[in-house]
Amino acid sequence: MNMKFLPAASLKDWLDLLRSHGTLIAPVKEKDGFIAFRPDPDFEDITLDYQNTVRPIREFFLPHSETLFNFETVQNGFDIERNKPEEPLVIFGVRLCDACGLEALDRAFSGKYTDPYYTERRKNALIISLFCTEPHPACFCEGVQKLMTGPKGADILLYPVEGGFLADPLSEKGDKIIGESKKLFKEPDAEQLKAKDAMVEKAVGAQSCIVDFSLLPEKFKELPPSSPFWREEGEGCVSCGVCSFLCPACQCFSVQDISDGKSGKRVRCWATCQDCRFAKMAGGIDPRPEKGERHYHRLSHKFADAPARNDMIFCTGCGRCIRYCPSHHDVLETLKKFLEYEEVKP
């Protein structure tokens, strides 16, 4: 797959062509100043001058709340009408950390037990990422996933260079899309390719990561959730779930049946393992009643269980959990202290 150059003057024409492949979703600046992905934006409202959105694109594949099916009681049981996902999506301007989040969701929802709602949306989506030229200080995507040097999860990656964008197809779908629009693209010259390499080197150098993630699985075995370390780390947590709700790779949800007697619907909603009610079972039994135990569960799932089960750390280094935690928890500082912690034996 060969990299191509898209002149800035051709961007609008290319986006117009992309709209024929599905609903175009792109970043826009809202009245409150925040950047958010919105469907069917006018070209003039699209902005590419941002570090990252507050919310990841996960909501377009795993909605905050969705009706899975409607049901109605009949003489011999139930009639069930399954809801079908919406039309195909083209999501433009996605940061690499969010695209990588989809890779994690793919492994969670497309493995042994397949989720038809997620997989259908994912199959029908085109993801076009935009390289970060100035990562936020809280970002650590290169440290945890090597995303700057080994991008994944997207179909096309755009590198902003003088006069336009270098378009790197990362999948067969992306290569096909560029091929369909070949009249708008040109062959890149040596200076543009050199500028891209310098951009990647600068972005990698701007990130620092204080954690060796390869050491975490064994350390989680060494320090169980009952350890004083986790009790101390959980003290400041207010169990709000911001870290989960803003994470590109989290998948926790709850399912409820809502019925008026003879008919109803099954609804799936986002949930968080940091909620004190999340793991509670019948009879009031709760395997994780303490905040420290829930803190352990979330981090051990991401950095130990997921790599063992899905061959991938379920963290993309987006930094949202650091930036927006009301208690100012820093996951990197927690993991660094965790690796250095030596429990005093009685």
SENU-7755 format. One record per atom (N, C-alpha, C, O): residue in one letter; x, y, z. Coordinates in pm, whole numbers, plus 50000, padded with zeros to 5 digits. Layout:
# SENU-7755
aXYZ;...
//
This chain:
# SENU-7755
m500854988150000;m500005000050000;m500895012550000;m501775013850085;n500665021449906;n501525033049889;n500885045649947;n499675047749935;m501725053850010;m501275066550064;m501035076449951;m501775076649853;k499985084549965;k499645094649865;k499545108249931;k499435109350053;f499585118749848;f499475132549898;f498135138449855;f497785138249738;l497395143749954;l496125150449929;l496315165449950;l496525169750064;p496255173549844;p496365188049862;p495235193349949;p494105188449942;a495525203350031;a494515209150120;a493305214050041;a492175213450090;a493535219049920;a492435224249838;a491485213249793;a490355216149751;s491925200649801;s491075189449759;s490355182649874;s489605173149854;l490575187549995;l489995180850112;l488465180850107;l487845170550131;k487865192250076;k486405192950072;k485845183349968;k484865176349995;d486455182749850;d485975173549746;d486075159049793;d485195150949765;w487165155849864;w487325142249913;w486275138850018;w485705127950016;l486005148150109;l484975145650210;l483605144050146;l482795136050193;d483355151550041;d482075149949970;d481965136049909;d480885130049909;l483085130749858;l483065117049805;l482875106849918;l482185096849900;l483485109550032;l483365100350145;l481935099550197;l481505089250248;r481195110450183;r479805110450230;r478965100050157;r477945095450208;s479385096250037;s478635086149962;s478815072150021;s478085062849986;h479795070650111;h480055057650174;h479345056050308;h479405045350368;g478675066550355;g477965065750482;g477875079350548;g478325089350492;t477305079650665;t477185092250739;t478565097050780;t479295089950848;l478915109350738;l480205114950774;l480135120550916;l479245128350949;i481085116450998;i481195121451135;i482575127551149;i483585121151116;a482635139951197;a483905147151203;a483945156251325;a482895159351382;p485135160551366;p485245169351484;p484835183651452;p485245189351351;v484015189251539;v483585203151526;v483745210051661;v483705203651766;k483925223251658;k484045231051780;k482655235651822;k481965242351746;e482255232151945;e480925235351993;e480925248952063;e481975254952084;k479725253552098;k479585266852158;k480345268252288;k480795279152322;d480485257252362;d481195257852490;d482715257052474;d483455257252572;g483165256152348;g484595255852320;g485185242052309;g486315240452263;f484425231752352;f484925218052344;f484785212752201;f483915216952125;i485675203352167;i485615196752036;i484885183552053;i485155175952146;a483955180751962;a483185168251969;a482945163151828;a482865170951733;f482825149951815;f482485143951685;f480985144951664;f480205140951750;r480595150351549;r479185152351517;r478875147151376;r479715148251287;p477685141451355;p477315136451221;p476915147651127;p476345157851169;d477205145651001;d476805154650891;d477175169250914;d476315177950901;p478415172150949;p478785186250968;p478995193350836;p479365187150736;d478775206450834;d479175214350719;d480695214850715;d481345214650820;f481255215550598;f482705215350584;f483345226850663;f484405225150723;e482695238450663;e483245250150731;e483305248350882;e484055255350950;d482515238950937;d482475236951082;d483495226551129;d483755225351249;i484055219051036;i485015208651073;i486335215051116;i486855223851047;t486865210651229;t488155215551276;t489135204051293;t488775193451343;l490355206351252;l491425196551273;l492495202051366;l493545195851385;d492225213751423;d493165220251513;d492765217251657;d492175225651725;y493085205351703;y492755201351840;y493665189851881;y494195182751796;q493835188052012;q494665177052061;q493855164252073;q494275153652026;n492665165252136;n491775153752142;n490405158352191;n490285168552258;t489395150852157;t488065153652207;t487945148552351;t488735140252395;v486955153752424;v486725148952560;v486235134452556;v486705126052633;r485295131752465;r484735118152455;r485335110852336;r485575116852231;p485595097852351;p486115089952239;p485005086452141;p483835089152167;i485385080552028;i484395076851926;i483695063751960;i482845059051883;r484025057852073;r483395045252114;r481865046052110;r481205036152080;e481295057852140;e479845059252149;e479135056352017;e477945053352016;f479845057351905;f479225054551775;f479145039551746;f478435035351655;f479875031551823;f479875017051803;f479225009751920;f478644999051904;l479345015652037;l478715010352158;l477995022152223;l478545028552313;p476765025152179;p476055037152226;p475855037452377;p475845027152443;h475705049652431;h475465051052574;h474265042652617;h474275036252722;s473245042652534;s472045034752561;s471445030452428;s471295038552337;e471105017652418;e470485012952294;e469505001652322;e469724993352411;t468435001652246;t467454990752255;t467934979252168;t468074980652047;l468194967852231;l468684956252157;l467554949552080;l467714945651965;f466394948152147;f465234942652076;f463964946152153;f463994949152273;n462854945552082;n461524947152142;n460884933252152;n461144924652068;f460064931352253;f459404918252267;f457934920152304;f457534930252362;e457164909952269;e455744910052300;e455314895752335;e455684886252267;t454554894452441;t454104881152483;t453024876052388;t452114883352349;v453134863352352;v452124856552270;v451774843452340;v452324840552446;q450894835852283;q450394823852349;q451494813952384;q451464807952492;n452464812152297;n453504802052319;n454844807852365;n455854800752364;g454864820552404;g456144826452448;g456244841052414;g455444849252459;f457264844352331;f457514858352296;f457754859752146;f458324850952082;d457294870952092;d457724875351960;d458804885851981;d458614895452055;i459944883951916;i461074893051935;i461424899751803;i461564893151700;e461584912951808;e461984920651691;e463314927551724;e463374936851804;r464364922651660;r465694928151687;r465894941351615;r465554942651497;n466434951051685;n466784963751623;n468084962351546;n469004955251588;k468154969051432;k469344968151349;k470134981251358;k469554992051365;p471474980151359;p472304992251362;p472035001351243;p471494996951141;e472415013951257;e472165023951156;e473025021651032;e473735011651022;e472955031050938;e473695029950813;e475195031150837;e475615034950946;p476015028050735;p477465028650750;p477965042450795;p477315052650770;l479125042450861;l479705054750913;l481075057250850;l481825047850822;v481385069950828;v482725074250789;v483155084250896;v482635095350902;i484115080250980;i484535088951090;i485905094751055;i486885087551039;f485935107951043;f487105115150990;f487775123251101;f487095129451183;g489105123151104;g489835131251201;g490055124751335;g490285131651435;v489995111351339;v490105103851464;v491565103351509;v492455100551428;r491815105951635;r493165104351687;r493505089451701;r492625081051714;l494795086451696;l495235072651696;l494825065051822;l494555053051816;c494765072051937;c494375065252061;c492935060352052;c492615049652105;d492055068051986;d490655063851973;d490515052651871;d489705043551889;a491295053351763;a491265042451664;a491755029551728;a491205018851702;c492785030451811;c493295018651881;c492265013151978;c492205001052001;g491445022052036;g490365017452123;g489415008052051;g488914998552110;l489165010751923;l488315001851844;l488964988151828;l488274977951824;e490284987951819;e490994975151810;e490744966851936;e490554954651928;a490744973552051;a490454966552177;a489014961652181;a488754950352221;l488084970252138;l486674966252136;l486454954652039;l485634945752064;d487184954751927;d487084943651831;d487394930351900;d486694920451880;r488434930251981;r488854917852046;r487894913652156;r487744901852185;a487244923552217;a486284920452323;a484964915552268;a484354906452324;f484504921552157;f483164918652106;f483144909851982;f482064906251934;s484304906251930;s484324898051808;s485104885151827;s485564879051730;g485254881051952;g486004868851980;g485114856751989;g484294854251901;k485294849052096;k484514836852114;k483024839752119;k482224832252063;y482654850652187;y481264854952195;y481124867952118;y481634878352160;t480434867352006;t480354878751916;t479114887151945;t478014881851960;d479314900151953;d478194909451971;d477754914451833;d478494921951770;p476574910551785;p476174914051648;p475954928951628;p476144933951518;y475564936151733;y475314950551721;y476624957951698;y476734966351608;y477614954951780;y478914961451764;y479564957451632;y480014966051556;t479624944551604;t480374939851487;t479774944951356;t480504947451260;e478454946551352;e477844951651229;e478214966251208;e478514970351096;r478194974151315;r478594988151303;r480064989151261;r480424997051175;r480884981051323;r482324981551297;r482634977451153;r483474983651087;k481964967251106;k482184962250971;k481844972850867;k482484973750763;n480834980850897;n480344990650801;n480925004550822;n480395014350769;a482015005550897;a482605018650926;a483955020350858;a484705010750840;l484235032650821;l485535036450768;l486145046450866;l485535056650897;i487355043550914;i488005051851015;i489215058850952;i490145052350905;i489175071950953;i490285079950899;i490905087751014;i490285096751070;s492135084251048;s492805090351162;s493645102351119;s494025103751003;l493925110951218;l494755122751199;l495905122051298;l495685120951419;f497125122551249;f498305121351335;f498405133151429;f498125144551391;c498805130451554;c498995140951655;c500365147451636;c501385140851656;t500385160051600;t501665166951587;t502125172551722;t503325174351743;e501185175251812;e501515180551945;e500705173152051;e499655177952092;p501165161452096;p500415153852196;p500255161752326;p501125169652362;h499125159352395;h498895165552525;h499895159952625;h500305148452612;p500305167852726;p501255162752826;p500805150152897;p501635142552947;a499485147752904;a498985135752973;a498975123452882;a498695112452930;c499275125052753;c499205113852660;c500435104652673;c501545109352699;f500205091652656;f501315082052657;f501045070652561;f501375059152591;c500465073652445;c500085063252349;c501275055652294;c501175043652267;e502405062452275;e503585055452224;e504135046052329;e504595035052297;g504115050252455;g504655041952562;g503885029152584;g504465018752614;v502555029752568;v501745018052599;v501375009852475;v501194997752485;q501255016352359;q500805009252239;q501695011052116;q501445004852013;k502725019352126;k503585022452010;k502765027751893;k502985023951778;l501815036551922;l500895041051818;l501515051051721;l501125051451604;m502455058951766;m503085068651676;m503905061651567;m503955066051452;t504535050851607;t505405043751513;t504745031251455;t505225025751355;g503655026551516;g502945014751466;g501445016351480;g500825009251558;p500845025651405;p499405028551420;p498535016451389;p498885008151306;k497375015651458;k496435004651433;k495025009251466;k494805018751540;g494065002151408;g492655005051433;g492005013751328;g490775013951317;a492805020951249;a492265029851145;a492435023451007;a493205014050989;d491695028850911;d491815024350772;d492775033350693;d493465028750601;i492795046250730;i493685055950666;i494235065050775;i493505069150865;l495515068150768;l496115077650860;l496615089650781;l497365088150684;l496185101550823;l496595114050758;l497695120750839;l497565122550960;y498785124350771;y499855132250832;y499765146450776;y499945148350656;p499485156550859;p499425170250807;p500815175450774;p501675176450861;v501035178650648;v502305184350603;v501985197250528;v500815200350501;e502995204750495;e502785217450428;e502005215450297;e502405207650210;g500885222450287;g500095221950164;g499045211150159;g498295210350063;g498975202550264;g497965192050260;g498255180750357;g498685182850470;f498005168550309;f498105156850397;f498735145050322;f498425142550206;l499615138050390;l500065125150341;l499065114750391;l498815113850511;a498515106950301;a497495096950335;a498115083150327;a498525078550220;d498175076450442;d498765063150451;d497655052850470;d497055052350577;p497365044450369;p496335034150385;p496825022950476;p497845016750449;l496085020350583;l496485010150681;l495704997250665;l496004987350732;s494704997150577;s493914985050553;s493554984450406;s493704994150332;e493074972850364;e492634971450225;e491454980650196;e491344986150086;k490594982450295;k489454991550278;k489955005750254;k489445012750167;g490945010050331;g491495023350314;g492185025050180;g492045035450116;d492915014850138;d493595015350009;d492585016549895;d492805023649797;k491475009549909;k490415010049806;k489785023849799;k489535028949690;i489545029849915;i488925043149918;i489825053449851;i489345061849774;i491125052849879;i492055062249815;i492105059649665;i492185069049585;g492055046949627;g492065043649485;g490845049149412;g490945053349297;e489695048949479;e488475054349418;e488535069449400;e487825075149316;s489405076049480;s489515090649475;s490855095049416;s491335105949446;k491465086549334;k492845088849291;k493055101849215;k494175107049210;k491985107349155;k492135119949082;k492455131449175;k493005141649133;l492105129949303;l492345140649400;l493715139549465;l494195148949528;f494365127849450;f495635125349518;f496805126349420;f496655124649299;k497965129149478;k499205130049401;k500265121249467;k500105116849581;e501335118849393;e502465111749451;e503225121249543;e503485132649504;p503595117049661;p504335125849752;p505775127649704;p506345118849640;d506355139349736;d507755141349701;d508645138249822;d508155135749932;a509935138549800;a510885134649903;a510815143850025;a510975139350138;e510575156850001;e510515166350113;e509305163650202;e509395164950324;q508195159950142;q506995156850221;q507205144350306;q506795143950422;l507835134350249;l508105122050324;l509105124650436;l508985119050545;k510085133150409;k511065136750511;k510385144450624;k510705142350741;a509445153250589;a508715160950690;a507865151850778;a507715154050898;k507305141550717;k506495131950793;k507355124550894;k506965122951010;d508515120050853;d509415112950944;d509855121751060;d509935117251174;a510125134451030;a510525143851135;a509375146451231;a509585147951352;m508165146851178;m506975148951260;m506785137451359;m506515139651476;v506945125251310;v506795113551397;v507865113651506;v507575111151622;e509095116451467;e510195116651564;e509955127151672;e510215124651790;k509475138851633;k509205149551729;k508085145651824;k508175148151945;a507005139651771;a505865135751854;a506255124851953;a505815125152068;v507065115251909;v507525104651999;v508375110652110;v508255106852226;g509235120052074;g510105126452172;g509355134952272;g509835137352382;a508165139652232;a507375148352321;a506675140352430;a506235146152530;q506575127252413;q505915118852513;q506955112352604;q508035108252560;s506615111452729;s507455104052823;s506575094252898;s505445097552936;c507075082352920;c506295072152990;c507165066153101;c508275061453076;i506645066453223;i507435062553338;i507155048153382;i507585044053490;v506435040653299;v506015027153338;v506495016853236;v506385018953115;d507015005753285;d507324994153201;d506124984753211;d505984977253308;f505264985253111;f503994977953117;f504194962853115;f503314955453160;s505324958253064;s505564943753058;s505724937653197;s505564925453212;l506024945853298;l506224940653433;l504924939553512;l504914933553620;l503854945253461;l502624946153540;l501914932853566;l501494930653679;p501774923853469;p501024911453497;p501534903853618;p500744899453702;e502844902253629;e503394894953744;e503204902653874;e502984896753979;k503284915853865;k503114923953986;k501684923154038;k501464923354159;f500704922353948;f499314920953991;f499104907754066;f498284907154157;k499824897454028;k499734884754101;k500354886054241;k499894879854337;e501384894154247;e502104895854373;e501314904054475;e501334901154594;l500614914454425;l499854923354515;l498364922154486;l497864929054398;p497634913554557;p496204911454534;p495384923654579;p495934932854639;p494084923754550;p493244935354586;p493154937854736;p492764948854777;s493494928054816;s493444929954961;s494674937155015;s494744940255134;s495644939954928;s496874946454971;s496604960555023;s495734967554969;p497334965055128;p497204978855175;p497444989155066;p496915000255072;f498244985554965;f498514994854856;f497224999254789;f497035011154762;w496334989754761;w495104993054690;w494115000454779;w493345008754731;r494114997554907;r493275005254998;r493695019954999;r492845028955000;e494995022255000;e495505035955000;e495205042954867;e494815054554866;e495385035854757;e495145041854625;e493675044854602;e493345054154528;g492795037154664;g491365039154643;g490745049754731;g489585053354712;e491505054754828;e490935064054925;e490365076654861;e489285081054899;g491075082454766;g490615095054708;g489575093554599;g488975103454558;c489345081254551;c488395078954442;c486965081754488;c486565077554596;v486205089054405;v484805092054438;v483845082854362;v482625084854367;s484385072754292;s483575062654220;s482635068854118;s481535063954096;c483075079654054;c482225086353955;c482195079053821;c481215080053747;g483255071653790;g483295064253664;g483795072153545;g483755067053433;v484265084553565;v484765092453453;v485865085053379;v485915085253256;c486755078353454;c487855071053391;c487355060253295;c487975057553193;s486225054153329;s485655043653243;s484865049653127;s485005045253013;f484035059753156;f483155065253054;f483915072652944;f483435073652831;l485115077852976;l485895085152876;l486985076752814;l487775081752734;c487055063952850;c488095055152799;c487715049352663;c486595044452647;p488605049852563;p488295044152432;p488145028952432;p487555023352340;a488705022352535;a488765007652533;a487875000852636;a487814988552637;c487175008352722;c486325001952823;c485044996552759;c484525002052663;q484544985452816;q483354979052756;q482244976052856;q481254969852818;c482364980252982;c481354976653082;c479974981653043;c479814992952997;f478964973053061;f477584977253035;f476654969353125;f477024959153182;s475434974253136;s474374967053206;s473194965353112;s473034973053017;v472384955253138;v471224952353052;v469974951853138;v469964945753245;q468914958453092;q467654958653166;q466494955753071;q466494959952955;d465524948553122;d464264946453049;d463234956253104;d462974956653224;i462654964153016;i461634973853053;i460324969252993;i460194968052871;s459334966553078;s458094960453031;s456884967653089;s456914972853201;d455814967953009;d454544973353059;d453524962253083;d452334964653099;g454034949853085;g453164938353110;g453204928452995;g453724917353012;k452664932152880;k452624923052766;k453704925852662;k453994917252578;s454284937352667;s455334940752571;s456424948752642;s456234953752752;g457564949652576;g458654957052636;g459874957052548;g459804954052429;k460994960552606;k462234961252530;k463414958152621;k463344960052742;r464474953252562;r465724950652633;r466704961752597;r466984964052479;v467214968552698;v468064980252679;v469444977852738;v469584972652849;r470464981552662;r471844980852710;r472354994952734;r472195003752649;c472974997152851;c473505010352887;c474945009152934;c475354998752986;w475705019752915;w477055019952968;w477025018353120;w476085022753186;a478065012153174;a478225010753318;a479715011953349;a480535012853259;t480035012053477;t481435012853518;t481715003453634;t480925002553728;c482834996653627;c483224987553735;c483634995153860;c483884989053964;q483705008553852;q484035016653969;q482795019954053;q482915025154164;d481625016854000;d480375018954073;d480235008154180;d480454996354153;c479855012154302;c479755002554412;c478664992154388;c478624981854456;r477754994854292;r476674985354265;r476964976054148;r476184966954121;f478064978354078;f478304971353952;f478404956253968;f477804948853891;a479144951654067;a479384937254084;a478434930654183;a478524918654208;k477494938454239;k476604933054341;k475664922654280;k475124924654171;m475484911554351;m474674900454301;m473444898354390;m473234905554488;a472644888454354;a471444885254431;a471804882454576;a472824876354605;g470944887054666;g471194885054808;g472134895454866;g472514894454983;g472514905554784;g473394916054831;g474854912454836;g475664919854892;i475224900954776;i476624896654777;i477434905454680;i477034907454566;d478564910654728;d479404919354648;d480864914754660;d481454915854767;p481444909554551;p482834904854559;p483844916254566;p485014913854598;r483424928654537;r484344940054541;r483684951754614;r483374961854551;p483474950554745;p482764961154817;p483604973654843;p483044984354867;e484934972654840;e485794983954872;e486304990854745;e486504984354642;k486515003854754;k486995011554639;k488355006554591;k488625006054471;g489215003054686;g490524998054648;g490444985254567;g491244983154476;e489504976554600;e489324964054527;e488834966854385;e489224960154289;r487974976854372;r487474980454239;r488584987054157;r488664985154036;h489424994754223;h490575001154158;h491504990254103;h491944990953989;y491784980354186;y492624969054144;y491994962054024;y492684958953926;h490704959554031;h490014952153925;h490154959253791;h490464952853691;r489914972253790;r489964979653664;r491364979153602;r491504976553483;l492374981753684;l493734982253630;l494274968453597;l494984966853498;s493954958553677;s494424944953646;s493764939653520;s494384932253444;h492504943253498;h491834939153375;h492534944953253;h492784937953156;k492854957953259;k493454964653144;k494874959953115;k495244957753000;f495674958453222;f497114956653203;f497614942353227;f498784939353204;a496714933453274;a497134919553296;a496164909653233;a496584901253152;d494894910453268;d493914900853216;d493704902253066;d493694892252994;a493534914553018;a493294916652875;a494484912052790;a494254905352689;p495724915252826;p496834909852746;p496874894652743;p497234888652641;a496514888152856;a496514873552860;a495384867652778;a495564857552710;r494224874152782;r493034868752715;r492914873652571;r492494866052484;n493274886152546;n493044892252414;n494324896452343;n494274902252235;d495474893552404;d496764896752343;d496914911652316;d497494915752215;m496384919852408;m496454934252389;m496144941252520;m495184937652588;i496944951052557;i496614959552671;i495384967852636;i495324973752528;f494424968352727;f493204975852700;f493304990152755;f492434994952828;c494384996652719;c494605010852745;c495305016352623;c496215009852570;t494895028252575;t495475033652453;t496355045852477;t496895051652383;g496495049852604;g497355061152636;g496775074652599;g497525084152579;c495445075652591;c494815088352551;c494935099052659;c494865110952629;g495125094952785;g495305104352894;g494045110552951;g494125118953040;r492875106452901;r491635112652948;r491395109953097;r490925118653170;c491725097753143;c491495094453283;c492375103053374;c492015105453489;i493505107753323;i494375116653400;i493835130853396;i493785137753498;r493425135253278;r493015149253259;r491705152553328;r491535163753377;y490775142953335;y489425146253379;y489015139853511;y487865141353553;c489915132953578;c489565127053708;c489365138253811;c490285146153833;p488195139053875;p487975149653974;p488835148254098;p489015157954172;s489365136254121;s490225133954236;s491715134854201;s492585132654285;h491985138354075;h493365140254028;h494215127554039;h495425128254065;h493575116054018;h494365103654010;h495125103553877;h494605107653773;d496335098953882;d497175097653763;d497525082953748;d498275077453829;v496995076453645;v497185062053631;v498665058353616;v499075047853664;l499445066753552;l500865063753537;l501585064453672;l502425055953702;e501255074453752;e501865075453885;e501455063553972;e502265058054047;t500175059653960;t499705047954037;t500465035453998;t500925027954085;l500615033053868;l501295021053822;l502795021453855;l503395011153884;k503375033253850;k504795034653886;k504995031054034;k505895023454068;k504145036654121;k504225033454264;k503955018654288;k504565012354375;f503035013254211;f502664999054223;f503864990054196;f504104980554270;l504614993154089;l505774985054054;l506894986454158;l507684977154176;e506954997754224;e508015000154323;e507624995554462;e508474994654550;y506344992654482;y505834989754617;y506294975954666;y506204965954594;e506774975754787;e507154963054851;e506334961554977;e506454969455071;e505504951354978;e504634949555094;e505424944155213;e506214934755200;v505194950255328;v505864946055450;v505184933455503;v503994933555534;k505934922555514;k505394909955562;k505414909655714;k506404913855773;p504354904755780;p504324904155926;p505344893855978;p505474891956099;
//
